[in-house]
Amino acid sequence: MRRLFGWMAGLAGIAALARLLSARQARHELPSPVAGPPDPADALRQKLSASRAEPSAPAAAPADGSPAETLDERRARIHAKAQETIESMQGLEPPA
């Protein structure tokens, strides 16, 4: 009699576990997609991918037709301007 009761309790526990797992799986399944209005995010993604696919425009050249400044020339010009600013600031007295 005890063995029968043990087997019945074990089967009832297994059935309850199976029921719990199937209910949990049913909750986590995604619903089938419903055809609705187009997603605005998709349109933006398409625009972004199209703009990335286009070749980038070359850097704008100066209007007077002179060749563009090289990186080293620009660095030297900015460095000289910074040095002038530092020298002019060193000559000033701090306010008391």
C-alpha positions as CSV (number, residue, x, y, z in Angstrom):
1,M,0.0,0.0,0.0
2,R,2.9,2.4,0.8
3,R,4.5,1.7,-2.5
4,L,1.3,2.4,-4.4
5,F,0.9,5.7,-2.5
6,G,4.5,6.7,-3.2
7,W,4.1,5.9,-6.9
8,M,0.8,7.9,-7.1
9,A,2.5,10.9,-5.3
10,G,5.5,10.7,-7.7
11,L,3.2,10.7,-10.7
12,A,1.2,13.6,-9.4
13,G,4.4,15.6,-8.9
14,I,5.7,14.8,-12.4
15,A,2.3,15.8,-13.9
16,A,2.3,19.1,-11.9
17,L,5.9,19.9,-13.1
18,A,5.0,19.1,-16.7
19,R,2.0,21.4,-16.5
20,L,4.0,24.2,-14.9
21,L,6.7,24.0,-17.6
22,S,4.3,23.9,-20.5
23,A,2.5,27.0,-19.1
24,R,5.8,28.8,-18.6
25,Q,6.8,28.0,-22.2
26,A,3.5,29.2,-23.5
27,R,3.9,32.6,-21.8
28,H,7.4,33.1,-23.3
29,E,6.4,32.4,-26.9
30,L,6.2,35.5,-29.0
31,P,2.9,36.1,-30.7
32,S,2.8,35.9,-34.5
33,P,3.5,39.2,-36.2
34,V,0.4,41.1,-37.3
35,A,0.6,43.1,-40.5
36,G,0.1,46.7,-39.5
37,P,1.3,50.1,-40.3
38,P,4.9,50.3,-41.3
39,D,7.4,50.9,-38.5
40,P,8.9,54.5,-38.8
41,A,12.2,53.1,-37.4
42,D,12.5,50.9,-40.4
43,A,12.2,53.9,-42.7
44,L,14.9,55.7,-40.8
45,R,17.2,52.7,-40.9
46,Q,16.7,52.5,-44.7
47,K,17.6,56.2,-45.1
48,L,20.7,55.8,-42.9
49,S,21.9,52.8,-44.8
50,A,21.3,54.7,-48.1
51,S,23.3,57.7,-46.9
52,R,26.1,55.5,-45.7
53,A,26.2,53.8,-49.1
54,E,26.7,57.0,-51.0
55,P,30.4,58.1,-51.4
56,S,31.3,60.9,-49.2
57,A,31.8,64.3,-50.8
58,P,35.4,65.5,-50.8
59,A,36.3,68.2,-48.4
60,A,35.3,71.7,-49.6
61,A,38.1,73.5,-51.2
62,P,38.6,77.2,-50.5
63,A,36.5,79.4,-52.8
64,D,39.5,81.4,-54.2
65,G,40.8,78.2,-55.9
66,S,43.9,77.9,-53.9
67,P,44.9,74.4,-52.8
68,A,43.6,73.2,-49.5
69,E,45.9,73.5,-46.5
70,T,47.7,70.4,-45.5
71,L,47.4,68.9,-42.0
72,D,51.0,69.9,-41.1
73,E,50.4,73.5,-42.2
74,R,47.2,73.7,-40.3
75,R,48.9,72.3,-37.1
76,A,51.7,74.9,-37.5
77,R,49.3,77.8,-37.9
78,I,47.2,76.7,-34.9
79,H,50.3,76.2,-32.8
80,A,51.7,79.7,-33.7
81,K,48.3,81.3,-32.8
82,A,48.3,79.5,-29.5
83,Q,51.8,80.6,-28.7
84,E,50.8,84.2,-29.4
85,T,47.9,83.9,-27.1
86,I,50.0,82.4,-24.3
87,E,52.6,85.2,-24.7
88,S,50.0,87.9,-24.6
89,M,48.4,86.3,-21.5
90,Q,51.7,86.1,-19.6
91,G,52.2,89.8,-19.9
92,L,48.9,90.5,-18.1
93,E,48.8,91.1,-14.3
94,P,46.2,88.9,-12.5
95,P,43.4,91.0,-10.9
96,A,43.9,91.7,-7.2
